[in-house]
Amino acid sequence: MAERQEQTAPDAVLTRIGQVVMLHHAGDREEARRRLLELWTELGEDGDPLHRCTLAHYLADTHDDPTDELAWDLRALTEAEGARGAVAVRALYPSLHLNLAADYVKLDRTEAAIVHLRRARGAAGVLGDDSYGDGVRAEILRWEGRLGEGV
């Protein structure tokens, strides 16, 4: 029984993150940020890297300041690198790099944006033939069109 509880515990954290993300998508950005930050504190530095990656990834979206958004997206990438053994993380890399590319565009740092867009494209081979994979690939194409020849 204890083994089964250990296997379901990580899903509980991801479910909690998902519930707060729904709150954010419903328009309550401030409350979503507050709850995600509480969960970040609860997980602590020794929390599961996949959980911390996912949390930082969504926390970035709750910030208005592009510098804060970039800081959280960089933190998400760092946590993903700490969870390399997790299969789920590989599918996150294209999205993580796309978010960083968008952050750098907002900060008028086109060269850095292009670097991360290239990394997103390079990581896209792991994406499945599903709505998530299709959406990420479409986003890569959109950003390639936006950033032009340098990509």
trRosetta pair geometry for C-beta under 8 A, 3 or more apart (Angstrom, degrees):
i j d omega theta_ij theta_ji phi_ij phi_ji
1 4 5.7 -54 -153 33 35 112
1 5 6.6 35 151 -19 66 103
2 5 5.6 -53 -151 35 36 112
2 6 6.5 38 151 -21 66 102
3 6 5.7 -53 -152 33 33 112
3 7 6.6 31 152 -19 64 105
4 7 5.7 -55 -152 34 34 111
4 8 6.6 19 156 -9 67 108
5 8 6.0 -64 -146 43 32 101
5 9 6.3 52 154 -45 66 98
6 9 5.8 -36 -148 6 32 120
7 10 7.7 -56 -179 23 32 98
8 11 5.3 -56 -164 38 57 116
8 12 6.5 66 142 -31 78 97
9 12 5.6 -51 -156 24 37 116
9 13 7.2 34 152 -16 66 98
10 13 5.8 -52 -157 31 41 110
10 14 6.6 34 151 -12 70 105
10 48 6.2 46 -117 -30 105 177
10 50 7.4 32 -161 77 126 125
10 51 6.9 -135 -147 -59 84 113
11 14 5.6 -57 -147 42 38 109
11 15 6.0 44 152 -25 69 105
12 15 5.6 -51 -147 34 30 115
12 16 6.6 33 153 -20 62 102
13 16 5.7 -52 -152 33 33 112
13 17 6.5 33 150 -18 65 103
13 39 7.8 134 -157 -169 86 118
13 43 7.4 83 -147 -92 135 110
13 48 7.2 145 65 40 163 128
13 51 4.8 -18 131 -123 142 131
14 17 5.5 -49 -148 35 36 113
14 18 6.3 40 151 -22 65 105
14 51 6.9 -118 -65 -109 73 83
14 54 6.5 -1 -117 107 85 170
15 18 5.5 -54 -149 36 32 114
15 19 6.5 36 152 -23 64 102
16 19 5.7 -50 -150 30 32 113
16 20 6.8 27 154 -14 63 103
16 39 6.3 165 126 -114 124 138
17 20 6.0 -60 -156 38 33 107
17 21 6.3 36 148 -23 67 107
17 36 7.4 64 -133 -117 76 90
17 39 6.8 170 -85 138 76 164
17 51 7.4 -174 -39 -154 139 78
17 54 5.6 67 150 126 170 117
17 55 5.7 -115 -113 -88 127 75
17 58 6.4 146 -178 25 104 153
18 21 5.4 -52 -145 34 34 115
18 22 6.6 39 154 -22 64 99
19 22 5.8 -49 -155 29 33 113
19 23 6.9 37 145 -20 61 101
20 23 5.3 -47 -156 31 41 117
20 24 6.6 44 146 -20 67 100
20 32 5.3 128 171 -144 87 77
20 35 4.7 -159 -122 102 126 127
20 36 5.4 158 138 -64 151 82
20 39 7.1 -128 -17 -10 157 143
20 58 7.4 114 96 133 105 144
21 24 5.4 -49 -152 34 37 115
21 25 6.3 35 151 -16 67 104
21 32 7.2 85 -101 -151 26 126
21 58 5.3 -84 -92 -143 105 143
22 25 5.6 -53 -144 40 34 110
22 26 6.3 36 152 -22 64 106
23 26 5.7 -57 -150 35 29 113
23 28 5.2 -54 167 63 88 114
23 31 6.1 -93 156 99 130 108
23 32 4.8 172 97 -83 102 94
23 35 7.1 54 61 33 154 147
24 27 7.9 136 174 4 29 10
24 28 6.7 -96 -96 71 33 63
24 29 5.9 62 -141 -105 79 53
24 32 3.5 81 -72 -121 89 171
24 33 7.9 97 -100 -41 111 62
24 58 7.2 172 17 179 161 105
24 61 6.8 88 161 106 149 113
24 62 6.0 -94 -122 -89 130 99
28 31 4.3 -15 152 38 116 115
28 32 5.8 132 101 -25 78 91
29 32 5.7 -59 -145 38 28 113
29 33 6.3 29 157 -21 65 105
29 62 5.4 159 -168 -148 82 78
30 33 5.8 -54 -150 34 28 110
30 34 6.4 28 152 -19 63 106
31 34 5.5 -51 -147 35 34 114
31 35 6.3 29 156 -14 66 107
32 35 6.0 -59 -147 40 29 106
32 36 6.1 26 157 -17 66 110
32 62 5.3 -152 100 -108 104 130
33 36 5.9 -58 -143 40 28 108
33 37 6.2 28 158 -19 64 108
33 59 6.9 91 -132 -146 70 73
33 62 3.8 171 -79 147 92 138
33 63 7.1 111 -114 -67 130 61
34 37 5.9 -59 -150 36 26 110
34 38 6.6 29 151 -20 62 105
35 38 5.5 -50 -149 33 35 114
35 39 6.5 33 152 -17 65 104
36 39 5.6 -53 -149 38 34 111
36 40 6.3 44 148 -26 65 102
36 55 6.1 160 -166 -165 95 88
36 58 6.2 -145 -123 103 145 104
36 59 4.8 -178 136 -90 138 88
36 62 6.4 168 32 1 144 154
37 40 5.3 -45 -146 30 35 118
37 41 6.6 36 153 -17 63 101
37 59 7.0 105 -68 -128 67 123
38 41 5.8 -55 -154 36 32 110
38 42 6.3 34 148 -21 65 108
39 42 5.3 -52 -145 37 35 117
39 43 6.3 37 155 -21 67 102
39 55 6.1 -147 107 -130 114 133
40 43 6.0 -54 -150 34 28 109
40 52 7.5 84 -134 -131 76 77
40 55 5.6 164 -85 147 82 137
40 56 7.5 91 -111 -72 119 70
40 59 6.7 32 -60 -73 134 150
41 44 7.1 27 174 -70 37 58
43 47 3.1 16 170 -83 96 159
43 48 7.3 -88 -156 32 115 68
43 51 5.8 -167 -126 116 141 124
43 52 5.9 176 132 -80 148 85
43 55 6.8 -163 -1 -1 155 164
44 47 5.3 138 61 -35 62 94
47 51 5.5 -92 155 79 112 121
47 52 5.1 131 89 -55 112 105
48 51 4.2 77 73 9 101 109
48 52 6.7 179 86 -9 50 85
48 83 7.4 58 165 -99 73 124
49 52 5.5 -56 -140 42 34 110
49 53 5.9 41 157 -26 68 104
49 79 4.8 175 -164 -176 78 77
49 80 7.2 155 155 -87 107 16
49 82 3.8 -155 -118 98 146 104
49 83 3.5 -168 98 -52 118 99
49 86 7.5 -168 81 -1 101 134
49 89 7.9 4 115 -88 106 139
50 53 5.6 -50 -144 34 29 114
50 54 6.4 28 156 -17 62 106
50 79 7.7 169 -74 148 14 105
50 80 8.0 64 -107 -110 52 56
50 83 4.6 141 -58 -150 71 161
50 86 4.9 -107 -72 139 125 179
50 88 6.1 62 -143 76 132 121
50 89 6.1 -114 -105 -66 91 99
51 54 5.9 -56 -148 38 29 109
51 55 6.1 28 155 -18 65 111
52 55 5.7 -55 -142 40 30 113
52 56 6.1 28 159 -17 65 108
52 75 7.9 -96 156 152 98 98
52 79 4.2 -147 101 -136 101 144
52 82 7.8 0 65 65 128 133
53 56 6.1 -58 -146 39 25 106
53 57 6.1 32 153 -26 62 109
53 76 5.1 86 -159 -161 62 68
53 77 7.8 94 -135 -66 98 13
53 79 3.7 -163 -71 102 74 114
53 80 4.5 100 -128 -63 140 70
53 82 7.8 -169 -55 51 109 94
53 83 6.1 -98 -17 19 137 137
53 89 6.7 53 72 -119 170 100
53 92 6.6 88 144 128 130 164
53 96 7.8 -48 -173 -89 106 133
54 57 5.5 -54 -149 31 28 118
54 58 6.7 14 158 -7 63 106
54 76 7.8 109 -53 -138 11 104
54 92 7.8 -107 -83 -111 72 148
55 58 6.2 -64 -152 43 28 100
55 59 6.0 32 152 -25 66 110
56 59 5.3 -52 -138 36 33 116
56 60 6.6 47 158 -32 63 95
56 72 5.1 -171 -173 -175 80 79
56 73 7.4 160 143 -91 97 20
56 75 4.3 -134 -152 101 146 103
56 76 3.8 -166 98 -71 109 76
56 79 5.9 145 18 8 137 139
57 60 6.3 -50 -166 17 25 113
57 61 7.8 18 144 -13 55 103
57 72 7.7 176 -78 145 13 97
57 73 7.2 62 -119 -117 52 62
57 76 4.2 106 -66 -132 69 147
57 92 7.2 -95 -83 -164 155 123
57 95 7.5 46 -154 119 132 114
57 96 6.6 -83 -107 -98 111 84
57 99 7.1 171 -149 -6 80 168
58 61 5.7 -51 -161 29 45 113
58 62 7.2 42 147 -22 68 102
59 62 5.8 -58 -159 29 42 112
59 63 7.3 40 150 -25 68 103
59 72 4.7 -137 97 -154 99 143
60 63 6.2 -62 -164 23 37 111
60 68 7.9 171 -137 126 59 69
60 69 4.8 81 -173 -158 83 66
60 70 7.7 103 -142 -43 114 12
60 71 7.9 179 -109 69 91 55
60 72 3.6 -170 -78 93 77 117
60 73 4.5 70 -113 -54 157 78
60 76 6.6 -67 -24 -19 128 131
60 99 6.4 81 104 173 153 137
60 103 7.7 -67 -175 -76 128 127
61 69 7.4 69 -80 -133 25 105
63 68 4.0 -138 -174 104 149 116
63 69 4.6 -163 76 -67 115 73
63 72 6.5 156 -2 4 137 136
64 68 7.6 38 56 51 48 128
65 68 4.2 74 76 9 103 108
65 69 6.7 -175 90 -11 52 85
66 69 5.3 -52 -143 38 36 116
66 70 6.2 42 156 -23 67 103
66 103 6.0 148 -171 -155 88 72
66 106 4.0 -160 -123 121 141 128
66 107 5.2 -176 130 -61 133 84
67 70 5.7 -50 -148 34 30 113
67 71 6.6 35 151 -23 62 103
67 107 7.0 98 -76 -96 67 123
68 71 5.5 -50 -150 31 34 114
68 72 6.6 27 155 -12 65 104
69 72 6.1 -60 -153 39 30 105
69 73 6.3 27 152 -16 66 110
69 103 5.4 -164 110 -113 103 107
69 106 7.4 25 66 62 137 155
70 73 5.7 -58 -143 40 31 109
70 74 6.2 32 157 -19 67 106
70 100 7.2 79 -137 -133 76 68
70 103 4.1 139 -89 173 82 138
70 104 7.3 96 -111 -63 121 59
70 107 6.6 6 -52 -32 145 140
71 74 5.9 -55 -149 36 27 110
71 75 6.4 30 150 -20 62 106
72 75 5.3 -50 -147 35 35 115
72 76 6.4 43 150 -24 65 100
73 76 5.4 -45 -149 30 35 116
73 77 6.7 36 151 -17 63 101
73 96 6.9 151 -170 -162 85 71
73 99 4.7 -157 -131 122 130 116
73 100 5.2 174 139 -78 130 71
73 103 5.5 -154 34 -33 152 149
74 77 5.7 -52 -151 35 35 111
74 78 6.4 38 150 -20 65 104
74 100 7.1 91 -73 -107 65 112
75 78 5.6 -52 -149 36 34 114
75 79 6.4 33 153 -18 66 105
76 79 5.8 -56 -149 37 30 109
76 80 6.4 35 151 -23 64 104
76 96 5.7 -157 116 -128 112 108
76 99 7.5 14 63 75 145 147
77 80 5.5 -50 -148 32 34 115
77 81 6.6 36 153 -20 64 102
77 96 5.0 136 -86 167 83 131
77 97 7.7 85 -102 -71 123 61
77 100 6.8 16 -45 -54 139 134
78 81 5.8 -53 -154 32 32 112
78 82 6.8 30 148 -17 62 105
79 82 5.4 -55 -154 35 38 114
79 83 6.5 19 152 -6 68 110
80 83 5.9 -70 -148 47 33 100
80 84 7.7 77 150 -73 61 58
80 89 5.0 151 -154 -161 84 111
80 92 5.8 -144 -116 93 131 126
80 93 6.6 153 159 -82 149 73
80 96 6.0 -81 -15 -62 158 166
81 84 6.3 4 -165 -55 40 98
83 86 4.5 -17 162 16 102 122
83 89 4.7 164 103 -67 105 148
84 89 6.5 -116 -112 87 26 148
86 89 4.4 90 81 -11 99 107
87 90 6.2 -45 -168 16 45 112
87 91 7.8 33 146 -9 66 100
88 91 6.2 -60 -166 35 44 108
88 92 6.9 43 143 -24 70 108
89 92 5.4 -58 -156 31 43 116
89 93 7.2 61 151 -41 70 87
90 93 6.1 -33 -163 -1 37 115
90 123 7.6 -163 -174 -170 67 101
90 126 4.6 -111 146 172 110 164
91 94 7.6 -44 -176 22 42 99
91 95 8.0 26 140 3 63 112
91 126 5.8 -132 -84 120 58 110
91 127 6.2 106 -138 -101 84 59
91 128 7.4 -10 -117 -8 128 90
91 132 7.4 39 171 126 124 134
91 133 7.8 -77 -149 -81 106 87
92 95 5.6 -71 -162 49 52 108
92 96 5.5 54 145 -29 86 108
93 96 5.5 -54 -138 36 31 113
93 97 6.3 24 165 -13 66 106
93 119 7.6 -104 166 150 100 96
93 120 7.6 180 134 -118 72 52
93 123 3.9 -115 111 -175 120 155
93 126 7.3 66 41 42 115 135
94 97 6.1 -63 -151 41 28 105
94 98 6.3 31 152 -22 65 107
94 120 4.6 82 -154 -161 66 75
94 121 7.7 92 -129 -60 101 19
94 123 4.6 -162 -65 92 72 105
94 124 4.7 80 -99 -84 140 69
94 126 7.7 -168 -22 53 110 94
94 127 6.2 -26 11 -54 151 119
94 136 4.9 84 111 170 130 134
94 140 6.9 -56 -172 -63 115 123
95 98 5.5 -50 -144 34 33 114
95 99 6.4 36 156 -20 65 102
95 120 7.6 105 -48 -133 15 107
95 136 5.6 -83 -69 -115 84 120
96 99 5.9 -54 -154 33 29 111
96 100 6.7 27 150 -15 63 105
97 100 5.5 -51 -148 37 37 112
97 101 6.3 44 151 -23 66 101
97 116 4.5 -173 -170 -176 82 84
97 117 7.1 165 144 -82 103 20
97 119 4.3 -148 -134 94 150 104
97 120 3.7 -161 92 -65 117 80
97 123 6.4 137 7 24 138 135
98 101 5.5 -51 -150 33 33 114
98 102 6.5 33 152 -17 65 103
98 116 7.4 178 -73 140 17 104
98 117 7.2 63 -108 -108 58 63
98 120 4.7 88 -56 -115 74 151
98 136 6.9 -151 -21 -151 151 84
98 139 5.5 42 -150 125 152 126
98 140 6.6 -99 -91 -79 116 70
98 143 6.6 -168 -140 -19 90 155
99 102 5.7 -54 -151 37 33 111
99 103 6.4 37 150 -23 65 104
100 103 5.4 -49 -147 33 35 115
100 104 6.4 32 156 -17 66 104
100 112 7.8 -98 154 149 98 97
100 113 7.8 -176 125 -118 68 53
100 116 4.2 -138 94 -143 109 159
101 104 6.0 -58 -150 38 29 108
101 105 6.5 34 151 -22 64 103
101 113 4.5 83 -158 -161 69 72
101 114 7.5 98 -132 -56 105 17
101 116 4.1 -157 -63 90 79 110
101 117 4.4 86 -113 -58 149 80
101 120 6.5 -64 -17 -16 134 135
101 143 5.9 60 123 -170 143 151
101 147 7.8 -76 -178 -50 119 146
102 105 5.6 -51 -150 32 34 114
102 106 6.6 36 152 -19 64 103
102 113 7.5 102 -51 -133 16 107
102 143 7.5 -97 -68 -105 79 128
103 106 5.8 -56 -156 34 32 112
103 107 6.5 15 152 -5 66 111
103 113 8.0 -173 67 -97 54 88
104 107 5.6 -62 -144 48 36 104
104 109 4.2 -86 -167 77 89 101
104 110 7.2 154 136 -83 104 15
104 112 4.1 -147 -139 94 147 104
104 113 3.8 -162 89 -65 116 78
104 116 6.6 147 7 19 136 131
105 108 7.5 33 -178 -78 33 29
105 109 7.6 -99 -65 54 21 61
105 110 6.9 54 -107 -98 64 60
105 113 4.7 76 -55 -105 76 151
105 146 7.8 9 -122 128 152 130
105 147 7.6 -111 -92 -83 119 103
109 112 4.3 2 136 31 113 118
109 113 6.3 139 96 -25 69 89
110 113 5.3 -56 -147 35 35 116
110 114 6.3 36 156 -22 68 102
110 147 6.9 153 -158 -142 95 101
110 150 7.2 67 153 70 111 162
111 114 5.8 -53 -152 33 31 111
111 115 6.7 36 149 -22 63 102
111 150 7.9 -100 -106 170 56 145
112 115 5.5 -48 -151 30 36 116
112 116 6.7 26 155 -10 66 105
113 116 6.1 -64 -153 42 31 103
113 117 6.2 32 151 -21 67 109
113 143 8.0 -139 167 -175 105 118
113 147 6.3 -163 117 -105 117 137
114 117 5.5 -53 -142 37 32 113
114 118 6.4 36 156 -20 65 103
114 147 5.8 167 -89 168 84 145
114 150 5.0 -69 -110 125 150 112
114 151 5.6 -145 -142 -89 93 69
115 118 6.0 -57 -156 34 27 111
115 119 6.6 25 148 -17 63 107
116 119 5.3 -49 -145 37 39 114
116 120 6.3 47 151 -25 66 98
117 120 5.5 -46 -149 30 34 115
117 121 6.6 34 151 -17 63 103
117 140 7.0 137 -163 -146 82 75
117 143 5.3 -151 -122 125 123 128
117 144 6.6 155 170 -77 131 67
117 147 6.2 -158 -6 24 170 158
117 151 5.6 -58 108 -123 133 118
118 121 5.7 -54 -151 37 33 111
118 122 6.2 33 151 -19 66 108
118 151 6.6 -174 -68 -154 82 75
119 122 5.5 -54 -144 39 33 113
119 123 6.2 24 158 -13 66 109
120 123 6.1 -65 -147 42 27 103
120 124 6.5 47 151 -50 62 100
120 136 7.8 -145 -178 175 108 101
120 140 5.4 -168 122 -105 117 106
120 143 7.7 44 64 62 151 147
121 124 5.6 -38 -151 1 32 123
121 140 5.4 132 -83 -167 77 134
121 144 7.6 67 -72 -69 131 121
121 151 7.9 116 -21 177 147 111
122 125 7.7 -37 169 -4 38 103
123 126 6.4 -37 173 18 69 109
124 127 5.3 -30 -169 1 63 121
124 133 8.0 115 -168 -157 83 84
124 136 6.6 -176 -124 122 98 112
124 137 5.9 106 -165 -94 133 81
124 140 6.1 -39 -75 -39 147 163
127 132 7.2 -146 -155 110 101 86
127 133 3.4 140 161 -129 106 99
127 136 5.7 -150 -111 65 150 131
127 137 6.5 -168 85 -46 158 100
128 132 7.0 49 54 66 98 101
128 133 4.6 -153 67 -33 52 140
129 133 6.0 -77 -87 75 18 145
129 134 7.4 55 -160 -53 48 92
130 133 5.2 91 48 16 66 103
130 134 6.8 -128 98 -5 30 94
131 134 5.6 -54 -140 40 29 113
131 135 6.1 33 158 -23 64 108
132 135 5.8 -59 -150 35 26 111
132 136 6.5 20 157 -15 64 107
133 136 5.9 -56 -146 37 30 107
133 137 6.2 27 157 -15 66 108
134 137 5.9 -58 -146 40 28 109
134 138 6.2 30 155 -21 64 108
135 138 5.7 -55 -147 35 29 112
135 139 6.4 30 153 -21 64 105
136 139 5.6 -53 -149 34 33 113
136 140 6.5 38 150 -23 65 101
137 140 5.6 -48 -150 31 35 114
137 141 6.7 34 152 -16 64 103
138 141 5.7 -54 -152 37 34 111
138 142 6.3 38 149 -23 66 105
139 142 5.4 -50 -146 34 34 115
139 143 6.4 29 156 -14 66 105
140 143 6.0 -59 -149 40 29 106
140 144 6.3 33 151 -23 64 106
141 144 5.5 -52 -145 34 32 114
141 145 6.5 33 155 -18 64 103
142 145 5.9 -57 -156 36 30 110
142 146 6.4 26 149 -18 64 109
143 146 5.3 -53 -143 39 37 113
143 147 5.9 19 163 -6 71 110
143 151 7.7 133 122 -91 81 155
144 147 6.3 -63 -137 47 25 96
144 151 4.8 -143 -135 95 78 160
145 148 7.4 27 179 -72 28 47
147 150 6.1 -85 150 60 97 101
147 151 5.2 92 92 -43 116 116
148 151 6.9 142 80 5 32 96
